[in-house]
């Protein structure tokens, strides 16, 4: 170390001397005149001009001498610099010169290994695997190799990550809504929003951390997070006119795996009620199932003073009240509708058994005529010819007012 420091100090001092010489000339002038070394300033000026003309040559000569003097023991200097590790910073990342050098050396060694291996091994797949292990494959090479990988395993891994993210995103209300969409095939977007927001507000209304003004904003934000998150994760998708929400294929698998198979009834749906009636008699027609479900909806609400058996409202179709989700399930997803798998609590099943006992003995036409004779359907159909299709909802207040008087 001492052998290196001394030459460095000599170099610094000599360089300073060479560079400051032109700046000390005025001081030297005063000293020389005071000591009467020159007779007058004119004589000194002539000498200075000669010096300035020769200065570049003198500077070059001194620099060469200095370099020769400094580097005459090159091994010491080389050892000094080799012992230092240069460090470059790029943002939060650090690049070490020594590590780069080591990486390059390692790469050269690995390339030699592969070269020797290629001479002895004819199997190209083995060579490619060795390159991957030694880190010699580019991104393009790896992508090409991935085409030979088990694509199913990669897709399953991606689905698992997607399901994990979705399950941690949703709350109790969202689970219930997804359960409902799974059974009814769709839900109105506005209804989806109201269930999430109202459920969140109901669970946090006594939370002292939230002010009344804040809870509305927080609930709206919670809905947007759930909706945007599920859409981003490809669990749900909006309809073309953005009025309804459906499950994607991935979403159906998610609900089957993480919600339906848990055996919990998150929310009763029209389809679940229809399926239960179907288990009572597999010969029931679509009209019979629809009307039995309608009367279950009606009388549950009347008996429980406005509390609904399920959220979906009936529509006033040509052949009487119809639940659209139940119609879709029976018409386009019959295999799953007929599988007999429906989980309801004991009280609900007892209530449905009573409804079936009263109305199950009537044919589809008889039940249709019965609903046509009742005011709620007539009010919803008001002003429309009997043959005109309509999706007008039958109002709950009309149902309560009419059937409460019977």
C-alpha positions as CSV (number, residue, x, y, z in Angstrom):
1,X,0.0,0.0,0.0
2,X,2.8,2.4,0.9
3,X,4.5,1.7,-2.4
4,X,1.4,3.0,-4.2
5,X,0.6,6.0,-2.0
6,X,4.0,7.7,-2.4
7,X,4.0,7.7,-6.2
8,X,0.5,9.0,-6.2
9,X,1.4,11.9,-3.9
10,X,4.5,12.7,-6.1
11,X,2.2,12.8,-9.1
12,X,-0.3,15.1,-7.5
13,X,2.4,17.6,-6.3
14,X,4.1,17.6,-9.7
15,X,0.8,18.2,-11.6
16,X,-0.1,21.0,-9.3
17,X,3.3,22.6,-9.8
18,X,3.0,22.4,-13.6
19,X,-0.5,23.8,-13.7
20,X,-0.1,26.7,-11.2
21,X,3.1,28.0,-12.7
22,X,1.4,30.6,-15.1
23,X,-0.7,31.9,-12.1
24,X,2.3,32.6,-9.8
25,X,4.2,34.7,-12.4
26,X,2.8,38.1,-11.1
27,X,4.0,37.2,-7.6
28,X,7.4,36.1,-8.9
29,X,7.6,39.5,-10.8
30,X,7.3,41.5,-7.6
31,X,9.8,39.3,-5.8
32,X,12.3,39.5,-8.7
33,X,12.0,43.3,-9.0
34,X,12.2,43.7,-5.3
35,X,15.4,41.6,-5.2
36,X,16.7,43.6,-8.3
37,X,17.0,40.3,-10.2
38,X,15.8,42.2,-13.4
39,X,16.7,45.8,-14.2
40,X,13.1,46.6,-15.2
41,X,9.8,45.2,-16.2
42,X,10.5,45.2,-20.0
43,X,13.4,42.8,-19.5
44,X,11.1,40.5,-17.4
45,X,8.4,40.7,-20.1
46,X,10.7,39.5,-22.9
47,X,11.6,36.5,-20.8
48,X,8.0,35.7,-20.1
49,X,7.1,35.9,-23.8
50,X,9.8,33.3,-24.5
51,X,8.3,31.2,-21.6
52,X,4.7,31.4,-22.9
53,X,5.8,30.3,-26.4
54,X,7.7,27.4,-25.1
55,X,5.1,26.5,-22.4
56,X,3.1,23.8,-24.4
57,X,6.4,22.0,-25.3
58,X,7.6,22.2,-21.7
59,X,4.2,21.0,-20.5
60,X,4.3,18.0,-22.8
61,X,7.8,17.1,-21.9
62,X,7.1,17.4,-18.1
63,X,3.9,15.2,-18.6
64,X,5.9,12.5,-20.3
65,X,8.6,12.6,-17.7
66,X,5.9,12.5,-15.0
67,X,4.2,9.4,-16.5
68,X,7.5,7.6,-16.9
69,X,8.4,8.4,-13.3
70,X,5.1,7.4,-12.0
71,X,4.5,4.1,-13.9
72,X,8.1,2.8,-13.7
73,X,6.7,0.3,-11.1
74,X,3.6,-0.7,-13.0
75,X,2.9,-3.9,-11.1
76,X,2.2,-2.0,-7.9
77,X,-0.3,0.3,-9.6
78,X,-2.0,-2.6,-11.4
79,X,-2.3,-4.4,-8.1
80,X,-3.8,-1.4,-6.5
81,X,-6.5,-0.9,-9.1
82,X,-7.2,-4.7,-9.3
83,X,-7.9,-4.7,-5.6
84,X,-10.7,-2.1,-6.1
85,X,-14.3,-3.0,-7.1
86,X,-16.0,-0.3,-9.1
87,X,-19.7,0.1,-8.3
88,X,-22.3,1.7,-10.6
89,X,-25.8,2.8,-9.4
90,X,-28.7,2.8,-11.8
91,X,-31.8,3.9,-9.9
92,X,-32.3,1.4,-7.1
93,X,-30.1,-1.1,-8.8
94,X,-26.3,-1.6,-8.2
95,X,-23.9,-3.1,-10.7
96,X,-20.6,-4.3,-9.5
97,X,-17.7,-4.5,-12.0
98,X,-16.3,-7.5,-10.2
99,X,-19.6,-9.4,-10.4
100,X,-19.9,-8.5,-14.1
101,X,-16.4,-9.9,-14.7
102,X,-17.2,-13.0,-12.7
103,X,-20.4,-13.5,-14.6
104,X,-18.6,-13.2,-18.0
105,X,-16.0,-15.7,-16.9
106,X,-18.7,-18.1,-15.7
107,X,-20.5,-17.7,-19.0
108,X,-17.3,-18.5,-20.9
109,X,-16.8,-21.6,-18.8
110,X,-20.4,-22.8,-19.3
111,X,-20.1,-22.3,-23.1
112,X,-17.0,-24.5,-23.1
113,X,-18.9,-27.1,-21.1
114,X,-21.8,-27.1,-23.6
115,X,-19.4,-27.2,-26.5
116,X,-17.6,-30.2,-25.2
117,X,-20.9,-31.8,-24.3
118,X,-22.3,-31.3,-27.8
119,X,-19.4,-33.4,-29.2
120,X,-20.3,-36.4,-27.0
121,X,-24.2,-36.2,-26.7
122,X,-26.4,-36.4,-29.8
123,X,-29.7,-35.8,-28.0
124,X,-30.6,-32.2,-28.6
125,X,-33.2,-32.1,-25.9
126,X,-30.6,-33.0,-23.3
127,X,-28.3,-30.2,-24.7
128,X,-31.2,-27.7,-24.4
129,X,-31.9,-28.7,-20.9
130,X,-28.3,-28.3,-20.0
131,X,-28.3,-24.8,-21.6
132,X,-31.3,-23.9,-19.5
133,X,-29.7,-25.1,-16.3
134,X,-26.5,-23.1,-17.1
135,X,-28.5,-20.0,-18.0
136,X,-27.4,-19.9,-21.6
137,X,-30.8,-19.7,-23.2
138,X,-32.3,-16.4,-24.3
139,X,-36.0,-15.5,-23.7
140,X,-36.8,-16.5,-27.3
141,X,-35.2,-19.9,-26.8
142,X,-37.1,-20.4,-23.5
143,X,-40.4,-19.5,-25.2
144,X,-39.8,-22.0,-27.9
145,X,-39.0,-24.7,-25.4
146,X,-42.2,-23.9,-23.4
147,X,-44.2,-24.9,-26.4
148,X,-43.1,-28.4,-25.7
149,X,-44.0,-28.1,-22.0
150,X,-47.1,-29.5,-20.5
151,X,-49.5,-26.7,-21.4
152,X,-52.3,-28.1,-19.2
153,X,-50.1,-27.7,-16.1
154,X,-49.3,-24.1,-16.9
155,X,-53.0,-23.3,-17.4
156,X,-54.0,-25.0,-14.2
157,X,-51.3,-23.0,-12.3
158,X,-52.7,-19.8,-13.8
159,X,-56.2,-20.7,-12.9
160,X,-55.2,-21.5,-9.3
161,X,-53.6,-18.1,-9.0
162,X,-56.7,-16.5,-10.5
163,X,-59.0,-18.3,-8.1
164,X,-56.8,-17.4,-5.1
165,X,-57.0,-13.7,-6.0
166,X,-60.7,-13.8,-6.6
167,X,-61.5,-15.6,-3.4
168,X,-59.5,-13.1,-1.4
169,X,-61.2,-10.2,-3.2
170,X,-64.9,-11.1,-2.6
171,X,-66.9,-10.6,0.6
172,X,-70.0,-12.5,1.9
173,X,-72.4,-10.5,-0.4
174,X,-70.2,-11.1,-3.4
175,X,-70.2,-14.9,-2.7
176,X,-74.0,-14.8,-2.5
177,X,-74.3,-12.9,-5.8
178,X,-71.9,-15.3,-7.6
179,X,-73.9,-18.2,-6.2
180,X,-77.0,-16.6,-7.6
181,X,-75.5,-15.9,-11.0
182,X,-74.3,-19.5,-11.2
183,X,-77.9,-20.8,-10.5
184,X,-79.8,-18.2,-12.5
185,X,-77.2,-17.6,-15.3
186,X,-77.3,-13.8,-14.9
187,X,-78.1,-10.9,-12.6
188,X,-79.0,-7.3,-13.4
189,X,-76.0,-5.1,-12.9
190,X,-77.9,-2.5,-10.8
191,X,-79.1,-5.3,-8.6
192,X,-75.6,-6.7,-8.3
193,X,-74.4,-3.2,-7.2
194,X,-77.2,-2.7,-4.7
195,X,-76.6,-6.1,-3.0
196,X,-72.9,-5.4,-2.6
197,X,-73.3,-1.8,-1.3
198,X,-76.3,-2.4,1.0
199,X,-74.7,-5.5,2.4
200,X,-71.4,-3.7,3.2
201,X,-73.3,-0.7,4.8
202,X,-75.5,-3.0,6.8
203,X,-72.4,-4.9,8.3
204,X,-70.6,-1.6,9.1
205,X,-73.5,0.7,10.2
206,X,-72.4,0.3,13.8
207,X,-68.7,0.6,13.1
208,X,-67.6,3.8,15.0
209,X,-64.6,4.2,12.6
210,X,-67.0,5.2,9.8
211,X,-69.0,8.4,9.7
212,X,-72.4,8.4,8.0
213,X,-71.1,10.4,5.0
214,X,-68.0,8.3,4.7
215,X,-69.7,4.9,4.7
216,X,-71.5,5.6,1.4
217,X,-68.2,6.5,-0.4
218,X,-66.5,3.5,1.2
219,X,-69.3,1.1,0.1
220,X,-69.3,2.5,-3.4
221,X,-65.5,2.0,-3.6
222,X,-65.9,-1.5,-2.2
223,X,-68.4,-2.3,-5.0
224,X,-66.1,-0.9,-7.7
225,X,-63.1,-2.9,-6.4
226,X,-65.1,-6.1,-6.4
227,X,-66.7,-5.6,-9.8
228,X,-63.5,-4.4,-11.5
229,X,-61.5,-7.1,-9.8
230,X,-63.8,-10.0,-10.8
231,X,-64.0,-8.6,-14.4
232,X,-60.2,-8.3,-14.6
233,X,-59.7,-11.8,-13.3
234,X,-62.2,-13.1,-16.0
235,X,-64.7,-14.3,-13.4
236,X,-67.6,-12.2,-14.6
237,X,-68.5,-10.4,-17.8
238,X,-71.1,-7.7,-18.6
239,X,-73.7,-8.1,-21.3
240,X,-73.4,-6.2,-24.6
241,X,-75.7,-3.4,-23.3
242,X,-74.0,-3.5,-19.9
243,X,-77.2,-4.1,-18.1
244,X,-76.6,-7.7,-16.9
245,X,-73.7,-9.6,-15.5
246,X,-72.9,-13.3,-16.3
247,X,-70.2,-15.7,-15.3
248,X,-67.4,-16.6,-17.7
249,X,-66.4,-20.3,-18.2
250,X,-63.6,-19.6,-15.8
251,X,-66.0,-18.0,-13.4
252,X,-68.3,-21.0,-13.4
253,X,-65.4,-23.3,-12.5
254,X,-64.4,-20.9,-9.7
255,X,-67.9,-20.9,-8.2
256,X,-68.2,-24.7,-8.5
257,X,-64.8,-25.2,-6.8
258,X,-64.9,-22.5,-4.1
259,X,-68.6,-21.7,-3.4
260,X,-71.0,-24.4,-4.4
261,X,-68.9,-27.3,-3.2
262,X,-68.6,-25.8,0.3
263,X,-72.3,-26.8,0.9
264,X,-73.3,-23.4,2.0
265,X,-76.5,-21.7,0.8
266,X,-75.3,-18.2,0.3
267,X,-78.6,-17.0,-1.2
268,X,-81.8,-18.7,-2.3
269,X,-82.6,-18.2,-5.9
270,X,-85.6,-18.7,-8.2
271,X,-83.8,-21.6,-9.9
272,X,-83.2,-23.3,-6.6
273,X,-86.9,-23.1,-5.7
274,X,-87.8,-24.4,-9.2
275,X,-85.4,-27.3,-8.8
276,X,-86.9,-28.2,-5.5
277,X,-90.4,-28.4,-6.9
278,X,-88.9,-30.5,-9.8
279,X,-87.6,-33.0,-7.3
280,X,-91.1,-33.4,-5.9
281,X,-92.4,-34.4,-9.4
282,X,-90.1,-34.8,-12.4
283,X,-93.2,-34.7,-14.7
284,X,-93.9,-31.1,-13.9
285,X,-94.0,-28.8,-17.0
286,X,-92.1,-25.5,-17.3
287,X,-95.3,-23.6,-16.7
288,X,-96.1,-25.5,-13.6
289,X,-92.6,-25.0,-12.2
290,X,-92.8,-21.3,-13.0
291,X,-96.2,-20.8,-11.3
292,X,-95.3,-22.8,-8.3
293,X,-92.2,-20.7,-7.8
294,X,-94.3,-17.6,-8.3
295,X,-96.7,-18.6,-5.6
296,X,-93.9,-19.5,-3.3
297,X,-92.5,-16.0,-3.9
298,X,-95.9,-14.4,-3.3
299,X,-96.9,-16.2,-0.1
300,X,-93.5,-16.1,1.6
301,X,-93.5,-12.3,1.2
302,X,-97.1,-11.9,2.5
303,X,-96.5,-14.2,5.5
304,X,-93.2,-12.6,6.4
305,X,-94.6,-9.0,5.9
306,X,-92.5,-8.0,3.0
307,X,-89.5,-10.1,3.5
308,X,-88.6,-11.8,0.2
309,X,-87.8,-15.5,-0.4
310,X,-85.2,-14.5,-3.0
311,X,-84.3,-11.2,-4.8
312,X,-85.4,-11.7,-8.4
313,X,-88.7,-10.2,-9.3
314,X,-91.3,-12.0,-11.6
315,X,-91.9,-10.6,-15.1
316,X,-95.4,-10.4,-16.6
317,X,-95.0,-12.6,-19.7
318,X,-97.8,-13.7,-22.0
319,X,-98.4,-17.0,-20.2
320,X,-98.3,-15.5,-16.7
321,X,-95.6,-14.5,-14.2
322,X,-92.1,-15.8,-15.1
323,X,-88.7,-15.7,-13.5
324,X,-86.3,-15.1,-16.3
325,X,-83.4,-16.9,-14.7
326,X,-85.5,-19.9,-14.1
327,X,-86.7,-19.9,-17.7
328,X,-83.1,-19.8,-18.9
329,X,-82.1,-22.7,-16.6
330,X,-84.9,-24.9,-17.7
331,X,-84.7,-24.1,-21.4
332,X,-80.9,-23.9,-22.0
333,X,-79.3,-25.7,-19.0
334,X,-81.7,-28.6,-18.5
335,X,-79.1,-31.2,-17.6
336,X,-77.9,-29.2,-14.6
337,X,-81.5,-28.2,-13.7
338,X,-82.6,-31.9,-13.6
339,X,-79.6,-33.1,-11.5
340,X,-81.7,-32.9,-8.3
341,X,-78.9,-31.1,-6.5
342,X,-80.4,-28.3,-4.4
343,X,-79.6,-27.4,-0.8
344,X,-82.2,-25.5,1.3
345,X,-82.7,-25.2,5.0
346,X,-85.5,-27.3,6.7
347,X,-87.8,-24.4,7.3
348,X,-87.7,-23.3,3.6
349,X,-88.4,-26.9,2.4
350,X,-91.4,-27.2,4.8
351,X,-92.8,-24.0,3.4
352,X,-92.3,-25.2,-0.2
353,X,-94.0,-28.5,0.6
354,X,-97.1,-26.6,1.7
355,X,-97.1,-24.5,-1.5
356,X,-96.7,-27.7,-3.6
357,X,-99.5,-29.4,-1.6
358,X,-101.9,-26.5,-2.4
359,X,-100.9,-25.7,-6.1
360,X,-99.1,-28.8,-7.3
361,X,-102.4,-30.6,-8.1
362,X,-103.2,-28.1,-10.9
363,X,-102.1,-28.3,-14.5
364,X,-100.0,-25.7,-16.3
365,X,-103.0,-24.2,-18.1
366,X,-105.0,-24.0,-14.8
367,X,-102.2,-22.2,-13.0
368,X,-101.7,-19.9,-16.0
369,X,-105.4,-19.0,-16.0
370,X,-105.3,-18.5,-12.2
371,X,-102.4,-15.9,-12.4
372,X,-104.2,-14.2,-15.4
373,X,-107.2,-13.7,-13.1
374,X,-105.2,-11.9,-10.4
375,X,-104.5,-8.2,-10.3
376,X,-100.6,-8.1,-10.0
377,X,-100.1,-9.7,-13.4
378,X,-103.0,-7.7,-15.0
379,X,-101.5,-4.3,-13.7
380,X,-98.1,-5.1,-15.1
381,X,-99.7,-6.1,-18.5
382,X,-101.9,-3.0,-18.6
383,X,-102.2,-1.5,-22.1
384,X,-100.6,-4.5,-23.8
385,X,-102.4,-7.0,-26.1
386,X,-102.5,-10.5,-24.8
387,X,-100.1,-11.7,-27.6
388,X,-97.5,-9.0,-27.0
389,X,-94.2,-10.0,-25.4
390,X,-93.2,-8.1,-22.3
391,X,-90.5,-8.1,-19.6
392,X,-92.4,-5.7,-17.3
393,X,-91.8,-6.5,-13.7
394,X,-94.7,-7.3,-11.4
395,X,-94.4,-4.9,-8.5
396,X,-93.9,-6.2,-5.0
397,X,-96.3,-3.6,-3.6
398,X,-99.1,-4.8,-5.9
399,X,-98.4,-8.4,-4.8
400,X,-98.5,-7.4,-1.1
401,X,-101.7,-5.4,-1.5
402,X,-103.6,-8.0,-3.5
403,X,-102.6,-11.3,-1.8
404,X,-102.8,-9.8,1.7
405,X,-106.5,-9.3,1.3
406,X,-107.2,-13.0,0.3
